[in-house]
């Protein structure tokens, strides 16, 4: 009896692994596409048509870091009269508004304890721009978090992609504090992988990319058609991406537009942030999942993009949650004496360890591959770059309990303090 049960659990865990591998096997093809794209020589495009842009920065108690972001925008290799900077000091209790205004931004303060979050702040500022600065006629809007820093060619490079006809564009997300610890490195390494091994191949294959939190550009007509920023789930960036893709919008990626942001460094901060992300993914799937899946089978131009987004927002967390739930119940049954037999606990543990080794190996390969190809862009000592490839799978494994807790817990948006005060020169 005990060998039969152990065999069943081992087969169950192996089946979960195969299901996971099957669902994401297309991303292996992405990697080959990315490798080939990286080998192609970059052809410089002329910036023949500079557009006028508004930069919107939602900021909540960001007096330490926002000045450096504004300076990096002011130092762009782009016509200064074609960029206006708008800061929403959102429910601030510090000097964010004063610091931003002194640095050269147009600042508006917002106080609302009910409608809390980045989406509401964005919509607030979009309406102010529409009502007070309509004569400026902005062609597009950049969205940044207050802790970001921009490479001096960022806006010029994004403008080139904008001139190709893309109405929503995301960019290359690097980190200000990659070297701080294994948590900040885990975030940063995933964002680098997401940029070059997900968005780059999507761009090459003429599919749609996805906006990830910050560092993106939206055509003015998109906001006009949407009626402002209307996305207020816990992951408003993914909700925006999914809703635009369903409408047939193709989101572009500009790999030569580099920005840096600050990653959490404590596990408590990381847990709270990723718990919100996990809950937000569930919310997005609940709201848009049926339409996404329906579009996969309609044979439209965005069918594959809808499949890609479906894989992005749901299956990994769902499969992980089911797996941990079944294994948890099995262990509970052993400890309660429901399953008895010599070696039952040992056999079950060995089966889980085997699964762990397989998953660790895959994530380790992803981390090593990304680290090697992005080596020069990772601002960190060489030994830390190598060490963090070993901790990267552990960081990713912590999503498993987070995704389970998110299924049952009521999650609210919580601000994360940003304290890494660096200029662009300091980072590089």
N, C-alpha and C positions, 0 to 999 in steps of 0.2 A: 504493500500500500504506500509506504513512504517513498519508495523509488518511483512509483507512478506519479505521485504528486510533485516530486522534485523535477521529474522529466517534464511534466506539464508546465511548471513555472519556468523552467529553462527554455522550453519551446515558446512560451508566451513572450518572454523577454527578447528572444531572438526574433520573433515575429514583429515585435514593436520596433526593433532595430531595422529590420528589413523594410517595414512600412515607412519609417522615417527616411531611410536611404532612398526609397523609391520616390517619395514625394519631392525630395530635393535633388534628385539625380540630374535634373536639367541645369542645376547650378554648377555641376562639374563641367558641362559644356560651356557655361559662362566663363569658367576659368581659362579654358583654351582660347576663347575669343579675346579675353582680357590680355593674355600673354601675347597673342599676335598683335593686338592693338598697341601694346606697349613697345613692340619692336619696330613699328612703323615710325618713320621720322616725322616729327611735328612740322607742319607747313604753316608758316606765319601768315595770318589773315590780316589784311589792312582794316583799320578801324575807320571806315569811310563815312559812317553816319553815326556820330555820337548823339545819343538820346538824352532827354532830360529826366532825371530820376529823383524820387523822394526816398529817403532812408527813414524807416520807422523803427524805433528802439523802445519796446516796452521795458520798463525798469522799475523794480521794487527794492528799495534800500540798496542801491548799487553805487553809492558815493565813492567807494574805493576803486572801482574798475572802469566806470563809464568814461572817464576823461581820456583814458588811453585808447578806447575804441573810437571816440570822436576824433582824436588826433590822427589815428590811422586812416580815417575817412578823409580828413582834411589833407592828408599827404598823398592822396591818390594821383597816379599819373593819368589824370582825366581832367577835362575842363572844369574848373572850380565852380563856374556859374551854371553848370549843368547838374549840380548836386545840391539838394537841400536836406538838412538833417532834422528830423522831428523826434523828440523824446517824450514818452508818456511816463511821467512820474506817478506810478500806480500804487495808491495806498501807502505812500512812503512816510516813514517816521524819522528819516535822516535828511541829509542835505543833497540828495540826488538831483533835485530840480536845480538848485543853485550851482552845483558843480557842472552840470550839463550845459546850463545857460552860459556860464562863464567860458566854457570850452568852445562855444559857438553854435550850439544847437537851438532850435526853436522848441520851447518846452511848454507842455500843458500838464497840469496836475489833475489827477482823477482820484476821487474818494468814493468807493462803493464797496460795502462789506458783504453784499449779497452776491452780486455778479463779480466773482473773483476769478482771475486767471488771465493768461496772455491773450486769449482770443477776444475777450471783452475789451482789453486795452487796445488791441489792434483796431477793432471796429470803432472804438471811441475816437482814435486819432484819424482814421480814414474819413469819418464824418466831419471832423474839424477841418481837414484839408479840403474836402469837397465844398464846405460852406465858406471858409475864410481864404483859401488859396486856389480857388478854381481858375483864376486867370493865369496861374503858372503852367497849367496843362502838362502835367507829368505823364510821360509815356509808360512808366513802370514804377513799381515800388519794391525796394529792398527791405527785407525783414531780418533784423539781427537781435541777438540777446546782448545784454549790456556787458557781459564778460568777454565778448568776442574781440579779435584783432584781425585786421585785413592786410594781406600782402598788398604792396603799393600798386600792383597791376590788376587787382581784383576786379574793380568795376569796369576797366577797359576790356578785360577778357570776357566778362559776363555780357558786355555790350555786343561783342562779336557774335556770341551765341544767340543773343536776342535778335540780331540782324538776320539770323538764319530762319527766323519765323517762329521760334519757340516762344510761347506766351507764359510758360512757367519753367524756371530753370533753377536747379540746385547746383551745389559746388563742392569742392574738395575740402573735407573737414579734417583739420589737423588739431593738435592739442598743445595748449600752453604748458601743461604740467604732466607730460607723459612720464617723466622720471620720478614723480613724487612717491608713488607706491604701486603695488600690484593692482589696486582697484582703479586708480586713474589710468594706468596702462591698459587694463582690460577694456575699459570704455574706448580709449583712444585707438587701440588696435582694431576693435570691431568697426569703428567709424571709418578707419582707413580701408578695411576690407570691404565695407559697404560701398564706399566711393569707387574703388578701382576694380572690384570683382563682382559687383552687382550693377551699379549705375553705369559704369563704363561699357560693359558688354551690352546692356540694354540700349545704350545710345548707338553702339555700332550696329546692332541688329534692328535698329529703327523701331524699337519697342519703347514703352514709357518708363521713365525713371520714377523715383519717389522722393518727396521732400522729407528731410529728417531734422525736424526741430528748429533749426536756424540756418542762416546763410542761404537765402533763396530770393529770387526775383520773380515778380508777378506783373504781367501786363495790366495796365490800367483798365482795359476793357473786361478783363476777367472779374475784377472786383466790381465793376459797373454792372456786369451781367448777373453777378451773384447777389448784388445789393449790399456790398461791404464784406466784412468778414463774418460769416454766419456759422462758423464751426466752433462748438463749445464743449465737446466731449473732452475727456481727460488727456487724450492725445490728439490735439487739434491739427497737428501737422499731418498725421496719417489720415485723419478724417478728410482733410482738404485734398490730399493726394488721391484717395480712393474716389471721392465724389467727382473730382475733375476727370479721372480716368474713365469712370462710368459714362460721363458726358461725351467722351471721345477725345479729350485733351491729351496731348502727348507731352509729357514733362521731359525737358532736356537736362543734360548734365555738362557742366564746363569744368573739366579736370585741371585747367590752367588757372582757374580762379581759386586761390587758396586762402582760407581763413582759419583762425585758431580759436578754440574755446577752452574753458576750464572744466575739468572733470571732478566729480566728488572724490574725496579721499578717505572718508570714514564709511564703515559698513552700514551704519545707521542711516546716513544720508543716502547712500546707494540703494539700500533696501527700500526706503520711502519713495525715492524717485522711480525705481524700476517697478515697484508695486503699482504706482500710478500708471506707468506705461502698460503693464500687463492688463490692468483693469480697463484701460483705455482701448487696448486692442480688442478685448472682449466686447466692449461697447460698440466699437466700429463694426465688428463682425455681426453683432446683433442688429445694427441699423442698416448695414449695406450688404451683408453676406448673401442674402437671397438674390439681390440684383446682380452682384458680382458673379455668382455661380451661374445664374441664368445667362449672362452675357458671354460666358465661356463657350456655350453651345449654340450661340446664335450666328456664328460665322462672320461676325463683324471684324473690322480692322483692329479693334481693341480687345479681341477675345483672349489672346495670349497675355496681354497686360493685365486683364482681369484675373486670369489664372495665377499669374505671378503675384499679384496683390493678395489674392486669397491665401496662397502659400505663406505670404509674409505675415499676415495678421492673425492666423489662427492655428494651423495644424501642429506646429512645433510645440506650442504650449498645451494643446489639447492632448496630444500623444504622450507628452511628458507627464501631464496630470493623471491620465488614465493609468500609465505605467506605475507611477509612484503610489497611486491609490490601491491598485491590485496587489503590489508587493507589500505595502503596508498592512493590508488586511490579512495577507498570508502570514506575515510575521506575528501579527496579533493572535491569529488562530493557533500558532505554535506555542506562544507564551501562555495562552489560556488553556492549553492542553487539548484543543479540538483535534489538532494533528499531532500524533505521537509516532515515535519511531527513531531508532538509532541513526544518528547522522543527519536528521531532518534539517536542523538549523545550519549545520555545516554545509550541506548540499545546497540549500537555498542561498546562503551567503556567497558561496563560490560562483553560483550562477549569476548573481548580481555583480560580483566583481568582474566577471568576464565581460558583461555588458558595459561596465564602467570603462574597462580597458579599451574596448572598441570605440566608444564615444570619445574618450580622452584622445585616442590616437587621431581620429578625424579632426577634432578641434585643434590639436597640436599642429597637424599638417597645415591647416588653414592659417594658424598664427605664424608659423615659420615662413610659409610662402609669402604672406603679406609683409612680414618684417624684412625679408630679403629684398623684395622688389621695391619697397618704400624706404629702404635703409637710410638713404641720404636725406629723406624728408622727416625722419624721426629724430627729434632734437633731444638726444639722450646719450649717455655713455654706452659704449659698445657692449660691455658686460651686462648692463641692465637690459638692453634690447634682447640679448640672448636669454637672460633669466626670465623675463616676462613672457617669453613664448611658452615656458613651462607652467606659469601660473595662469595664463590666458584660459585654458580649458576649465580650471577651477572656478574662475570668475564666471564663465558661461554656465557652469553647473549650478551656480547659485540662483539662476533663473527658475530652476525646477520648483523649489519650495515657494518662491515668489509667485509663480503662476498658479500654484495650488491655493495659496492664501487669497490671491486676488479673486478667485471664483466665489468666495464666501464673504469676504470682508468689504464693508463700505469704505471706499477710498475717496479722499478729498485732496485737492491740490494744495501742496505745501511749498513755500519758497525755500530755495537752497542758497545759503550765504556764499558769496564769491569773495575770496580773499587773496587770490594770486594777482598781485599788482605788477605787471610786466609790460614793458614796451615791446614793439616788434623786434627791436635789436636785442633785447634781453632774451626773448624766446629763441632767436636764431643764433 
